[in-house]
Amino acid sequence: MTRIPLLKDNHNHLFTYSVLSTAENLFYVKNKVKALKILEGLSYEKLNVVTGWFDSYYSFSDCELESLPPIIICNNSLHKYIFNRNAKSIIIEEFHDWADNNSDQKWVEINLRKILAYLSELFIFNKNTLENALNKNLSAGVCFTADMFVTSNSIFELLSVSTDKK
């Protein structure tokens, strides 16, 4: 990893990345066979979210997706998503528009805030996930970050009570 000391990141999704940090991550998985093995091991009892996928390395066929548990796979950029029928049957109950329009990239871009808010609500945001995200940024040399948008009331609640009294 390249480290750029004192970097200021003005285009970040710190809180979203923080919340999604407990999702399965394909960032370092450059081999499709290895990725499928990881995805096959996910739970059939819940909606799974997987981050870090680079569609330039590999894609998934409909047949491969349908053999997996309910799954939403997020491109590393958080601007492209694929999901299978099992996941769609869950999403359609809570976010019908996304279930119907995910293949329309223009619709996804216009509704990105809603999608990220939906995904964020599937996870628990807390002080530990935020600290982990901040430490990851610091290890890359990022000393300042401006979040593009905050997706959850739990984030506002944590920030409103986290005054450091040293």
Phi and psi in radians as a Rosetta constraint file:
Dihedral C 1 N 2 CA 2 C 2 CIRCULARHARMONIC -1.428 0.35
Dihedral N 2 CA 2 C 2 N 3 CIRCULARHARMONIC 2.340 0.35
Dihedral C 2 N 3 CA 3 C 3 CIRCULARHARMONIC -1.964 0.35
Dihedral N 3 CA 3 C 3 N 4 CIRCULARHARMONIC 2.208 0.35
Dihedral C 3 N 4 CA 4 C 4 CIRCULARHARMONIC -2.030 0.35
Dihedral N 4 CA 4 C 4 N 5 CIRCULARHARMONIC 1.764 0.35
Dihedral C 4 N 5 CA 5 C 5 CIRCULARHARMONIC -1.128 0.35
Dihedral N 5 CA 5 C 5 N 6 CIRCULARHARMONIC 2.494 0.35
Dihedral C 5 N 6 CA 6 C 6 CIRCULARHARMONIC 1.091 0.35
Dihedral N 6 CA 6 C 6 N 7 CIRCULARHARMONIC 0.493 0.35
Dihedral C 6 N 7 CA 7 C 7 CIRCULARHARMONIC -1.225 0.35
Dihedral N 7 CA 7 C 7 N 8 CIRCULARHARMONIC 2.403 0.35
Dihedral C 7 N 8 CA 8 C 8 CIRCULARHARMONIC -1.885 0.35
Dihedral N 8 CA 8 C 8 N 9 CIRCULARHARMONIC 2.074 0.35
Dihedral C 8 N 9 CA 9 C 9 CIRCULARHARMONIC -1.807 0.35
Dihedral N 9 CA 9 C 9 N 10 CIRCULARHARMONIC 1.878 0.35
Dihedral C 9 N 10 CA 10 C 10 CIRCULARHARMONIC -1.676 0.35
Dihedral N 10 CA 10 C 10 N 11 CIRCULARHARMONIC 0.084 0.35
Dihedral C 10 N 11 CA 11 C 11 CIRCULARHARMONIC -2.369 0.35
Dihedral N 11 CA 11 C 11 N 12 CIRCULARHARMONIC 1.454 0.35
Dihedral C 11 N 12 CA 12 C 12 CIRCULARHARMONIC -2.359 0.35
Dihedral N 12 CA 12 C 12 N 13 CIRCULARHARMONIC 2.792 0.35
Dihedral C 12 N 13 CA 13 C 13 CIRCULARHARMONIC -2.168 0.35
Dihedral N 13 CA 13 C 13 N 14 CIRCULARHARMONIC 0.962 0.35
Dihedral C 13 N 14 CA 14 C 14 CIRCULARHARMONIC -0.917 0.35
Dihedral N 14 CA 14 C 14 N 15 CIRCULARHARMONIC -0.856 0.35
Dihedral C 14 N 15 CA 15 C 15 CIRCULARHARMONIC -1.220 0.35
Dihedral N 15 CA 15 C 15 N 16 CIRCULARHARMONIC -0.650 0.35
Dihedral C 15 N 16 CA 16 C 16 CIRCULARHARMONIC -1.141 0.35
Dihedral N 16 CA 16 C 16 N 17 CIRCULARHARMONIC -0.820 0.35
Dihedral C 16 N 17 CA 17 C 17 CIRCULARHARMONIC -1.077 0.35
Dihedral N 17 CA 17 C 17 N 18 CIRCULARHARMONIC -0.643 0.35
Dihedral C 17 N 18 CA 18 C 18 CIRCULARHARMONIC -1.056 0.35
Dihedral N 18 CA 18 C 18 N 19 CIRCULARHARMONIC -0.860 0.35
Dihedral C 18 N 19 CA 19 C 19 CIRCULARHARMONIC -1.124 0.35
Dihedral N 19 CA 19 C 19 N 20 CIRCULARHARMONIC -0.723 0.35
Dihedral C 19 N 20 CA 20 C 20 CIRCULARHARMONIC -1.410 0.35
Dihedral N 20 CA 20 C 20 N 21 CIRCULARHARMONIC 0.004 0.35
Dihedral C 20 N 21 CA 21 C 21 CIRCULARHARMONIC -1.125 0.35
Dihedral N 21 CA 21 C 21 N 22 CIRCULARHARMONIC -0.333 0.35
Dihedral C 21 N 22 CA 22 C 22 CIRCULARHARMONIC -1.611 0.35
Dihedral N 22 CA 22 C 22 N 23 CIRCULARHARMONIC -0.021 0.35
Dihedral C 22 N 23 CA 23 C 23 CIRCULARHARMONIC -1.289 0.35
Dihedral N 23 CA 23 C 23 N 24 CIRCULARHARMONIC 2.729 0.35
Dihedral C 23 N 24 CA 24 C 24 CIRCULARHARMONIC -1.040 0.35
Dihedral N 24 CA 24 C 24 N 25 CIRCULARHARMONIC 2.469 0.35
Dihedral C 24 N 25 CA 25 C 25 CIRCULARHARMONIC -2.205 0.35
Dihedral N 25 CA 25 C 25 N 26 CIRCULARHARMONIC 2.207 0.35
Dihedral C 25 N 26 CA 26 C 26 CIRCULARHARMONIC -1.751 0.35
Dihedral N 26 CA 26 C 26 N 27 CIRCULARHARMONIC 0.238 0.35
Dihedral C 26 N 27 CA 27 C 27 CIRCULARHARMONIC -0.925 0.35
Dihedral N 27 CA 27 C 27 N 28 CIRCULARHARMONIC -0.748 0.35
Dihedral C 27 N 28 CA 28 C 28 CIRCULARHARMONIC -1.690 0.35
Dihedral N 28 CA 28 C 28 N 29 CIRCULARHARMONIC 0.118 0.35
Dihedral C 28 N 29 CA 29 C 29 CIRCULARHARMONIC -1.707 0.35
Dihedral N 29 CA 29 C 29 N 30 CIRCULARHARMONIC 1.776 0.35
Dihedral C 29 N 30 CA 30 C 30 CIRCULARHARMONIC -1.723 0.35
Dihedral N 30 CA 30 C 30 N 31 CIRCULARHARMONIC -0.004 0.35
Dihedral C 30 N 31 CA 31 C 31 CIRCULARHARMONIC -1.992 0.35
Dihedral N 31 CA 31 C 31 N 32 CIRCULARHARMONIC 2.178 0.35
Dihedral C 31 N 32 CA 32 C 32 CIRCULARHARMONIC -1.095 0.35
Dihedral N 32 CA 32 C 32 N 33 CIRCULARHARMONIC -0.707 0.35
Dihedral C 32 N 33 CA 33 C 33 CIRCULARHARMONIC -1.064 0.35
Dihedral N 33 CA 33 C 33 N 34 CIRCULARHARMONIC -0.761 0.35
Dihedral C 33 N 34 CA 34 C 34 CIRCULARHARMONIC -1.134 0.35
Dihedral N 34 CA 34 C 34 N 35 CIRCULARHARMONIC -0.719 0.35
Dihedral C 34 N 35 CA 35 C 35 CIRCULARHARMONIC -1.076 0.35
Dihedral N 35 CA 35 C 35 N 36 CIRCULARHARMONIC -0.800 0.35
Dihedral C 35 N 36 CA 36 C 36 CIRCULARHARMONIC -1.082 0.35
Dihedral N 36 CA 36 C 36 N 37 CIRCULARHARMONIC -0.661 0.35
Dihedral C 36 N 37 CA 37 C 37 CIRCULARHARMONIC -1.069 0.35
Dihedral N 37 CA 37 C 37 N 38 CIRCULARHARMONIC -0.740 0.35
Dihedral C 37 N 38 CA 38 C 38 CIRCULARHARMONIC -1.123 0.35
Dihedral N 38 CA 38 C 38 N 39 CIRCULARHARMONIC -0.823 0.35
Dihedral C 38 N 39 CA 39 C 39 CIRCULARHARMONIC -1.158 0.35
Dihedral N 39 CA 39 C 39 N 40 CIRCULARHARMONIC -0.599 0.35
Dihedral C 39 N 40 CA 40 C 40 CIRCULARHARMONIC -1.137 0.35
Dihedral N 40 CA 40 C 40 N 41 CIRCULARHARMONIC -0.402 0.35
Dihedral C 40 N 41 CA 41 C 41 CIRCULARHARMONIC -1.494 0.35
Dihedral N 41 CA 41 C 41 N 42 CIRCULARHARMONIC -0.013 0.35
Dihedral C 41 N 42 CA 42 C 42 CIRCULARHARMONIC -1.336 0.35
Dihedral N 42 CA 42 C 42 N 43 CIRCULARHARMONIC 2.894 0.35
Dihedral C 42 N 43 CA 43 C 43 CIRCULARHARMONIC -1.270 0.35
Dihedral N 43 CA 43 C 43 N 44 CIRCULARHARMONIC 2.418 0.35
Dihedral C 43 N 44 CA 44 C 44 CIRCULARHARMONIC -1.542 0.35
Dihedral N 44 CA 44 C 44 N 45 CIRCULARHARMONIC -0.065 0.35
Dihedral C 44 N 45 CA 45 C 45 CIRCULARHARMONIC -1.609 0.35
Dihedral N 45 CA 45 C 45 N 46 CIRCULARHARMONIC -0.111 0.35
Dihedral C 45 N 46 CA 46 C 46 CIRCULARHARMONIC -2.599 0.35
Dihedral N 46 CA 46 C 46 N 47 CIRCULARHARMONIC 2.964 0.35
Dihedral C 46 N 47 CA 47 C 47 CIRCULARHARMONIC -1.399 0.35
Dihedral N 47 CA 47 C 47 N 48 CIRCULARHARMONIC 2.091 0.35
Dihedral C 47 N 48 CA 48 C 48 CIRCULARHARMONIC -1.689 0.35
Dihedral N 48 CA 48 C 48 N 49 CIRCULARHARMONIC 2.453 0.35
Dihedral C 48 N 49 CA 49 C 49 CIRCULARHARMONIC -2.078 0.35
Dihedral N 49 CA 49 C 49 N 50 CIRCULARHARMONIC 2.281 0.35
Dihedral C 49 N 50 CA 50 C 50 CIRCULARHARMONIC -2.143 0.35
Dihedral N 50 CA 50 C 50 N 51 CIRCULARHARMONIC 2.317 0.35
Dihedral C 50 N 51 CA 51 C 51 CIRCULARHARMONIC -1.984 0.35
Dihedral N 51 CA 51 C 51 N 52 CIRCULARHARMONIC 3.070 0.35
Dihedral C 51 N 52 CA 52 C 52 CIRCULARHARMONIC 1.385 0.35
Dihedral N 52 CA 52 C 52 N 53 CIRCULARHARMONIC 0.085 0.35
Dihedral C 52 N 53 CA 53 C 53 CIRCULARHARMONIC -1.267 0.35
Dihedral N 53 CA 53 C 53 N 54 CIRCULARHARMONIC 2.311 0.35
Dihedral C 53 N 54 CA 54 C 54 CIRCULARHARMONIC -1.854 0.35
Dihedral N 54 CA 54 C 54 N 55 CIRCULARHARMONIC 1.860 0.35
Dihedral C 54 N 55 CA 55 C 55 CIRCULARHARMONIC -1.201 0.35
Dihedral N 55 CA 55 C 55 N 56 CIRCULARHARMONIC -0.173 0.35
Dihedral C 55 N 56 CA 56 C 56 CIRCULARHARMONIC -1.348 0.35
Dihedral N 56 CA 56 C 56 N 57 CIRCULARHARMONIC -0.327 0.35
Dihedral C 56 N 57 CA 57 C 57 CIRCULARHARMONIC -1.464 0.35
Dihedral N 57 CA 57 C 57 N 58 CIRCULARHARMONIC -0.767 0.35
Dihedral C 57 N 58 CA 58 C 58 CIRCULARHARMONIC -2.878 0.35
Dihedral N 58 CA 58 C 58 N 59 CIRCULARHARMONIC 2.778 0.35
Dihedral C 58 N 59 CA 59 C 59 CIRCULARHARMONIC -2.170 0.35
Dihedral N 59 CA 59 C 59 N 60 CIRCULARHARMONIC 3.006 0.35
Dihedral C 59 N 60 CA 60 C 60 CIRCULARHARMONIC -2.065 0.35
Dihedral N 60 CA 60 C 60 N 61 CIRCULARHARMONIC 2.335 0.35
Dihedral C 60 N 61 CA 61 C 61 CIRCULARHARMONIC -1.327 0.35
Dihedral N 61 CA 61 C 61 N 62 CIRCULARHARMONIC 2.815 0.35
Dihedral C 61 N 62 CA 62 C 62 CIRCULARHARMONIC -1.007 0.35
Dihedral N 62 CA 62 C 62 N 63 CIRCULARHARMONIC -0.717 0.35
Dihedral C 62 N 63 CA 63 C 63 CIRCULARHARMONIC -1.069 0.35
Dihedral N 63 CA 63 C 63 N 64 CIRCULARHARMONIC -0.756 0.35
Dihedral C 63 N 64 CA 64 C 64 CIRCULARHARMONIC -1.126 0.35
Dihedral N 64 CA 64 C 64 N 65 CIRCULARHARMONIC -0.762 0.35
Dihedral C 64 N 65 CA 65 C 65 CIRCULARHARMONIC -1.087 0.35
Dihedral N 65 CA 65 C 65 N 66 CIRCULARHARMONIC -0.736 0.35
Dihedral C 65 N 66 CA 66 C 66 CIRCULARHARMONIC -1.214 0.35
Dihedral N 66 CA 66 C 66 N 67 CIRCULARHARMONIC -0.338 0.35
Dihedral C 66 N 67 CA 67 C 67 CIRCULARHARMONIC -1.442 0.35
Dihedral N 67 CA 67 C 67 N 68 CIRCULARHARMONIC -0.096 0.35
Dihedral C 67 N 68 CA 68 C 68 CIRCULARHARMONIC -1.657 0.35
Dihedral N 68 CA 68 C 68 N 69 CIRCULARHARMONIC 2.851 0.35
Dihedral C 68 N 69 CA 69 C 69 CIRCULARHARMONIC -1.107 0.35
Dihedral N 69 CA 69 C 69 N 70 CIRCULARHARMONIC 3.010 0.35
Dihedral C 69 N 70 CA 70 C 70 CIRCULARHARMONIC -0.958 0.35
Dihedral N 70 CA 70 C 70 N 71 CIRCULARHARMONIC 2.095 0.35
Dihedral C 70 N 71 CA 71 C 71 CIRCULARHARMONIC -2.560 0.35
Dihedral N 71 CA 71 C 71 N 72 CIRCULARHARMONIC 2.392 0.35
Dihedral C 71 N 72 CA 72 C 72 CIRCULARHARMONIC -1.979 0.35
Dihedral N 72 CA 72 C 72 N 73 CIRCULARHARMONIC 2.132 0.35
Dihedral C 72 N 73 CA 73 C 73 CIRCULARHARMONIC -1.879 0.35
Dihedral N 73 CA 73 C 73 N 74 CIRCULARHARMONIC 2.115 0.35
Dihedral C 73 N 74 CA 74 C 74 CIRCULARHARMONIC -1.754 0.35
Dihedral N 74 CA 74 C 74 N 75 CIRCULARHARMONIC 2.233 0.35
Dihedral C 74 N 75 CA 75 C 75 CIRCULARHARMONIC -1.048 0.35
Dihedral N 75 CA 75 C 75 N 76 CIRCULARHARMONIC 2.617 0.35
Dihedral C 75 N 76 CA 76 C 76 CIRCULARHARMONIC -0.960 0.35
Dihedral N 76 CA 76 C 76 N 77 CIRCULARHARMONIC -0.500 0.35
Dihedral C 76 N 77 CA 77 C 77 CIRCULARHARMONIC -1.310 0.35
Dihedral N 77 CA 77 C 77 N 78 CIRCULARHARMONIC -0.232 0.35
Dihedral C 77 N 78 CA 78 C 78 CIRCULARHARMONIC 1.107 0.35
Dihedral N 78 CA 78 C 78 N 79 CIRCULARHARMONIC 0.451 0.35
Dihedral C 78 N 79 CA 79 C 79 CIRCULARHARMONIC -2.071 0.35
Dihedral N 79 CA 79 C 79 N 80 CIRCULARHARMONIC 0.044 0.35
Dihedral C 79 N 80 CA 80 C 80 CIRCULARHARMONIC -2.498 0.35
Dihedral N 80 CA 80 C 80 N 81 CIRCULARHARMONIC 2.433 0.35
Dihedral C 80 N 81 CA 81 C 81 CIRCULARHARMONIC -2.438 0.35
Dihedral N 81 CA 81 C 81 N 82 CIRCULARHARMONIC 2.502 0.35
Dihedral C 81 N 82 CA 82 C 82 CIRCULARHARMONIC -2.255 0.35
Dihedral N 82 CA 82 C 82 N 83 CIRCULARHARMONIC 2.576 0.35
Dihedral C 82 N 83 CA 83 C 83 CIRCULARHARMONIC -2.601 0.35
Dihedral N 83 CA 83 C 83 N 84 CIRCULARHARMONIC 2.776 0.35
Dihedral C 83 N 84 CA 84 C 84 CIRCULARHARMONIC -1.654 0.35
Dihedral N 84 CA 84 C 84 N 85 CIRCULARHARMONIC 3.093 0.35
Dihedral C 84 N 85 CA 85 C 85 CIRCULARHARMONIC -1.067 0.35
Dihedral N 85 CA 85 C 85 N 86 CIRCULARHARMONIC -0.655 0.35
Dihedral C 85 N 86 CA 86 C 86 CIRCULARHARMONIC -1.051 0.35
Dihedral N 86 CA 86 C 86 N 87 CIRCULARHARMONIC -0.734 0.35
Dihedral C 86 N 87 CA 87 C 87 CIRCULARHARMONIC -1.221 0.35
Dihedral N 87 CA 87 C 87 N 88 CIRCULARHARMONIC -0.715 0.35
Dihedral C 87 N 88 CA 88 C 88 CIRCULARHARMONIC -1.055 0.35
Dihedral N 88 CA 88 C 88 N 89 CIRCULARHARMONIC -0.634 0.35
Dihedral C 88 N 89 CA 89 C 89 CIRCULARHARMONIC -1.142 0.35
Dihedral N 89 CA 89 C 89 N 90 CIRCULARHARMONIC -0.458 0.35
Dihedral C 89 N 90 CA 90 C 90 CIRCULARHARMONIC -1.446 0.35
Dihedral N 90 CA 90 C 90 N 91 CIRCULARHARMONIC -0.824 0.35
Dihedral C 90 N 91 CA 91 C 91 CIRCULARHARMONIC -1.057 0.35
Dihedral N 91 CA 91 C 91 N 92 CIRCULARHARMONIC -0.702 0.35
Dihedral C 91 N 92 CA 92 C 92 CIRCULARHARMONIC -1.066 0.35
Dihedral N 92 CA 92 C 92 N 93 CIRCULARHARMONIC -0.491 0.35
Dihedral C 92 N 93 CA 93 C 93 CIRCULARHARMONIC -1.270 0.35
Dihedral N 93 CA 93 C 93 N 94 CIRCULARHARMONIC -0.517 0.35
Dihedral C 93 N 94 CA 94 C 94 CIRCULARHARMONIC -1.932 0.35
Dihedral N 94 CA 94 C 94 N 95 CIRCULARHARMONIC -0.447 0.35
Dihedral C 94 N 95 CA 95 C 95 CIRCULARHARMONIC -2.593 0.35
Dihedral N 95 CA 95 C 95 N 96 CIRCULARHARMONIC 1.153 0.35
Dihedral C 95 N 96 CA 96 C 96 CIRCULARHARMONIC -0.932 0.35
Dihedral N 96 CA 96 C 96 N 97 CIRCULARHARMONIC -0.744 0.35
Dihedral C 96 N 97 CA 97 C 97 CIRCULARHARMONIC -1.052 0.35
Dihedral N 97 CA 97 C 97 N 98 CIRCULARHARMONIC -0.711 0.35
Dihedral C 97 N 98 CA 98 C 98 CIRCULARHARMONIC -1.177 0.35
Dihedral N 98 CA 98 C 98 N 99 CIRCULARHARMONIC -0.750 0.35
Dihedral C 98 N 99 CA 99 C 99 CIRCULARHARMONIC -0.994 0.35
Dihedral N 99 CA 99 C 99 N 100 CIRCULARHARMONIC -0.651 0.35
Dihedral C 99 N 100 CA 100 C 100 CIRCULARHARMONIC -1.436 0.35
Dihedral N 100 CA 100 C 100 N 101 CIRCULARHARMONIC -0.435 0.35
Dihedral C 100 N 101 CA 101 C 101 CIRCULARHARMONIC -2.077 0.35
Dihedral N 101 CA 101 C 101 N 102 CIRCULARHARMONIC 0.155 0.35
Dihedral C 101 N 102 CA 102 C 102 CIRCULARHARMONIC -1.041 0.35
Dihedral N 102 CA 102 C 102 N 103 CIRCULARHARMONIC -0.513 0.35
Dihedral C 102 N 103 CA 103 C 103 CIRCULARHARMONIC -1.366 0.35
Dihedral N 103 CA 103 C 103 N 104 CIRCULARHARMONIC -0.114 0.35
Dihedral C 103 N 104 CA 104 C 104 CIRCULARHARMONIC -1.706 0.35
Dihedral N 104 CA 104 C 104 N 105 CIRCULARHARMONIC 1.715 0.35
Dihedral C 104 N 105 CA 105 C 105 CIRCULARHARMONIC -1.057 0.35
Dihedral N 105 CA 105 C 105 N 106 CIRCULARHARMONIC -0.585 0.35
Dihedral C 105 N 106 CA 106 C 106 CIRCULARHARMONIC -1.105 0.35
Dihedral N 106 CA 106 C 106 N 107 CIRCULARHARMONIC -0.750 0.35
Dihedral C 106 N 107 CA 107 C 107 CIRCULARHARMONIC -1.080 0.35
Dihedral N 107 CA 107 C 107 N 108 CIRCULARHARMONIC -0.747 0.35
Dihedral C 107 N 108 CA 108 C 108 CIRCULARHARMONIC -1.039 0.35
Dihedral N 108 CA 108 C 108 N 109 CIRCULARHARMONIC -0.809 0.35
Dihedral C 108 N 109 CA 109 C 109 CIRCULARHARMONIC -1.085 0.35
Dihedral N 109 CA 109 C 109 N 110 CIRCULARHARMONIC -0.760 0.35
Dihedral C 109 N 110 CA 110 C 110 CIRCULARHARMONIC -1.138 0.35
Dihedral N 110 CA 110 C 110 N 111 CIRCULARHARMONIC -0.549 0.35
Dihedral C 110 N 111 CA 111 C 111 CIRCULARHARMONIC -1.897 0.35
Dihedral N 111 CA 111 C 111 N 112 CIRCULARHARMONIC 0.364 0.35
Dihedral C 111 N 112 CA 112 C 112 CIRCULARHARMONIC -1.010 0.35
Dihedral N 112 CA 112 C 112 N 113 CIRCULARHARMONIC -0.713 0.35
Dihedral C 112 N 113 CA 113 C 113 CIRCULARHARMONIC -1.036 0.35
Dihedral N 113 CA 113 C 113 N 114 CIRCULARHARMONIC -0.748 0.35
Dihedral C 113 N 114 CA 114 C 114 CIRCULARHARMONIC -1.145 0.35
Dihedral N 114 CA 114 C 114 N 115 CIRCULARHARMONIC -0.708 0.35
Dihedral C 114 N 115 CA 115 C 115 CIRCULARHARMONIC -1.115 0.35
Dihedral N 115 CA 115 C 115 N 116 CIRCULARHARMONIC -0.833 0.35
Dihedral C 115 N 116 CA 116 C 116 CIRCULARHARMONIC -1.140 0.35
Dihedral N 116 CA 116 C 116 N 117 CIRCULARHARMONIC -0.621 0.35
Dihedral C 116 N 117 CA 117 C 117 CIRCULARHARMONIC -1.123 0.35
Dihedral N 117 CA 117 C 117 N 118 CIRCULARHARMONIC -0.749 0.35
Dihedral C 117 N 118 CA 118 C 118 CIRCULARHARMONIC -1.056 0.35
Dihedral N 118 CA 118 C 118 N 119 CIRCULARHARMONIC -0.864 0.35
Dihedral C 118 N 119 CA 119 C 119 CIRCULARHARMONIC -1.081 0.35
Dihedral N 119 CA 119 C 119 N 120 CIRCULARHARMONIC -0.707 0.35
Dihedral C 119 N 120 CA 120 C 120 CIRCULARHARMONIC -1.088 0.35
Dihedral N 120 CA 120 C 120 N 121 CIRCULARHARMONIC -0.620 0.35
Dihedral C 120 N 121 CA 121 C 121 CIRCULARHARMONIC -1.215 0.35
Dihedral N 121 CA 121 C 121 N 122 CIRCULARHARMONIC -0.233 0.35
Dihedral C 121 N 122 CA 122 C 122 CIRCULARHARMONIC -1.387 0.35
Dihedral N 122 CA 122 C 122 N 123 CIRCULARHARMONIC -0.158 0.35
Dihedral C 122 N 123 CA 123 C 123 CIRCULARHARMONIC -2.170 0.35
Dihedral N 123 CA 123 C 123 N 124 CIRCULARHARMONIC 2.900 0.35
Dihedral C 123 N 124 CA 124 C 124 CIRCULARHARMONIC -1.702 0.35
Dihedral N 124 CA 124 C 124 N 125 CIRCULARHARMONIC 2.211 0.35
Dihedral C 124 N 125 CA 125 C 125 CIRCULARHARMONIC -1.716 0.35
Dihedral N 125 CA 125 C 125 N 126 CIRCULARHARMONIC 2.292 0.35
Dihedral C 125 N 126 CA 126 C 126 CIRCULARHARMONIC -2.659 0.35
Dihedral N 126 CA 126 C 126 N 127 CIRCULARHARMONIC 3.138 0.35
Dihedral C 126 N 127 CA 127 C 127 CIRCULARHARMONIC -1.005 0.35
Dihedral N 127 CA 127 C 127 N 128 CIRCULARHARMONIC -0.676 0.35
Dihedral C 127 N 128 CA 128 C 128 CIRCULARHARMONIC -1.155 0.35
Dihedral N 128 CA 128 C 128 N 129 CIRCULARHARMONIC -0.738 0.35
Dihedral C 128 N 129 CA 129 C 129 CIRCULARHARMONIC -1.158 0.35
Dihedral N 129 CA 129 C 129 N 130 CIRCULARHARMONIC -0.644 0.35
Dihedral C 129 N 130 CA 130 C 130 CIRCULARHARMONIC -1.163 0.35
Dihedral N 130 CA 130 C 130 N 131 CIRCULARHARMONIC -0.785 0.35
Dihedral C 130 N 131 CA 131 C 131 CIRCULARHARMONIC -1.074 0.35
Dihedral N 131 CA 131 C 131 N 132 CIRCULARHARMONIC -0.693 0.35
Dihedral C 131 N 132 CA 132 C 132 CIRCULARHARMONIC -1.089 0.35
Dihedral N 132 CA 132 C 132 N 133 CIRCULARHARMONIC -0.749 0.35
Dihedral C 132 N 133 CA 133 C 133 CIRCULARHARMONIC -1.135 0.35
Dihedral N 133 CA 133 C 133 N 134 CIRCULARHARMONIC -0.746 0.35
Dihedral C 133 N 134 CA 134 C 134 CIRCULARHARMONIC -1.104 0.35
Dihedral N 134 CA 134 C 134 N 135 CIRCULARHARMONIC -0.747 0.35
Dihedral C 134 N 135 CA 135 C 135 CIRCULARHARMONIC -1.137 0.35
Dihedral N 135 CA 135 C 135 N 136 CIRCULARHARMONIC -0.641 0.35
Dihedral C 135 N 136 CA 136 C 136 CIRCULARHARMONIC -1.104 0.35
Dihedral N 136 CA 136 C 136 N 137 CIRCULARHARMONIC -0.755 0.35
Dihedral C 136 N 137 CA 137 C 137 CIRCULARHARMONIC -1.078 0.35
Dihedral N 137 CA 137 C 137 N 138 CIRCULARHARMONIC -0.814 0.35
Dihedral C 137 N 138 CA 138 C 138 CIRCULARHARMONIC -1.057 0.35
Dihedral N 138 CA 138 C 138 N 139 CIRCULARHARMONIC -0.688 0.35
Dihedral C 138 N 139 CA 139 C 139 CIRCULARHARMONIC -1.144 0.35
Dihedral N 139 CA 139 C 139 N 140 CIRCULARHARMONIC -0.405 0.35
Dihedral C 139 N 140 CA 140 C 140 CIRCULARHARMONIC -1.568 0.35
Dihedral N 140 CA 140 C 140 N 141 CIRCULARHARMONIC -0.013 0.35
Dihedral C 140 N 141 CA 141 C 141 CIRCULARHARMONIC 1.651 0.35
Dihedral N 141 CA 141 C 141 N 142 CIRCULARHARMONIC 0.059 0.35
Dihedral C 141 N 142 CA 142 C 142 CIRCULARHARMONIC -1.417 0.35
Dihedral N 142 CA 142 C 142 N 143 CIRCULARHARMONIC 2.022 0.35
Dihedral C 142 N 143 CA 143 C 143 CIRCULARHARMONIC -1.813 0.35
Dihedral N 143 CA 143 C 143 N 144 CIRCULARHARMONIC -0.180 0.35
Dihedral C 143 N 144 CA 144 C 144 CIRCULARHARMONIC -2.548 0.35
Dihedral N 144 CA 144 C 144 N 145 CIRCULARHARMONIC 2.389 0.35
Dihedral C 144 N 145 CA 145 C 145 CIRCULARHARMONIC -2.452 0.35
Dihedral N 145 CA 145 C 145 N 146 CIRCULARHARMONIC 2.438 0.35
Dihedral C 145 N 146 CA 146 C 146 CIRCULARHARMONIC -1.948 0.35
Dihedral N 146 CA 146 C 146 N 147 CIRCULARHARMONIC 2.051 0.35
Dihedral C 146 N 147 CA 147 C 147 CIRCULARHARMONIC -1.312 0.35
Dihedral N 147 CA 147 C 147 N 148 CIRCULARHARMONIC 2.410 0.35
Dihedral C 147 N 148 CA 148 C 148 CIRCULARHARMONIC -1.160 0.35
Dihedral N 148 CA 148 C 148 N 149 CIRCULARHARMONIC -0.659 0.35
Dihedral C 148 N 149 CA 149 C 149 CIRCULARHARMONIC -2.968 0.35
Dihedral N 149 CA 149 C 149 N 150 CIRCULARHARMONIC 2.693 0.35
Dihedral C 149 N 150 CA 150 C 150 CIRCULARHARMONIC -1.755 0.35
Dihedral N 150 CA 150 C 150 N 151 CIRCULARHARMONIC 2.313 0.35
Dihedral C 150 N 151 CA 151 C 151 CIRCULARHARMONIC -1.808 0.35
Dihedral N 151 CA 151 C 151 N 152 CIRCULARHARMONIC -0.097 0.35
Dihedral C 151 N 152 CA 152 C 152 CIRCULARHARMONIC -2.520 0.35
Dihedral N 152 CA 152 C 152 N 153 CIRCULARHARMONIC 2.502 0.35
Dihedral C 152 N 153 CA 153 C 153 CIRCULARHARMONIC -1.128 0.35
Dihedral N 153 CA 153 C 153 N 154 CIRCULARHARMONIC -0.524 0.35
Dihedral C 153 N 154 CA 154 C 154 CIRCULARHARMONIC -1.097 0.35
Dihedral N 154 CA 154 C 154 N 155 CIRCULARHARMONIC -0.523 0.35
Dihedral C 154 N 155 CA 155 C 155 CIRCULARHARMONIC -1.190 0.35
Dihedral N 155 CA 155 C 155 N 156 CIRCULARHARMONIC -0.818 0.35
Dihedral C 155 N 156 CA 156 C 156 CIRCULARHARMONIC -1.041 0.35
Dihedral N 156 CA 156 C 156 N 157 CIRCULARHARMONIC -0.711 0.35
Dihedral C 156 N 157 CA 157 C 157 CIRCULARHARMONIC -1.093 0.35
Dihedral N 157 CA 157 C 157 N 158 CIRCULARHARMONIC -0.806 0.35
Dihedral C 157 N 158 CA 158 C 158 CIRCULARHARMONIC -1.090 0.35
Dihedral N 158 CA 158 C 158 N 159 CIRCULARHARMONIC -0.786 0.35
Dihedral C 158 N 159 CA 159 C 159 CIRCULARHARMONIC -1.146 0.35
Dihedral N 159 CA 159 C 159 N 160 CIRCULARHARMONIC -0.595 0.35
Dihedral C 159 N 160 CA 160 C 160 CIRCULARHARMONIC -1.246 0.35
Dihedral N 160 CA 160 C 160 N 161 CIRCULARHARMONIC -0.406 0.35
Dihedral C 160 N 161 CA 161 C 161 CIRCULARHARMONIC -1.863 0.35
Dihedral N 161 CA 161 C 161 N 162 CIRCULARHARMONIC 0.014 0.35
Dihedral C 161 N 162 CA 162 C 162 CIRCULARHARMONIC -1.695 0.35
Dihedral N 162 CA 162 C 162 N 163 CIRCULARHARMONIC 0.954 0.35
Dihedral C 162 N 163 CA 163 C 163 CIRCULARHARMONIC -1.546 0.35
Dihedral N 163 CA 163 C 163 N 164 CIRCULARHARMONIC 2.183 0.35
Dihedral C 163 N 164 CA 164 C 164 CIRCULARHARMONIC -1.484 0.35
Dihedral N 164 CA 164 C 164 N 165 CIRCULARHARMONIC 2.068 0.35
Dihedral C 164 N 165 CA 165 C 165 CIRCULARHARMONIC -1.855 0.35
Dihedral N 165 CA 165 C 165 N 166 CIRCULARHARMONIC 1.336 0.35
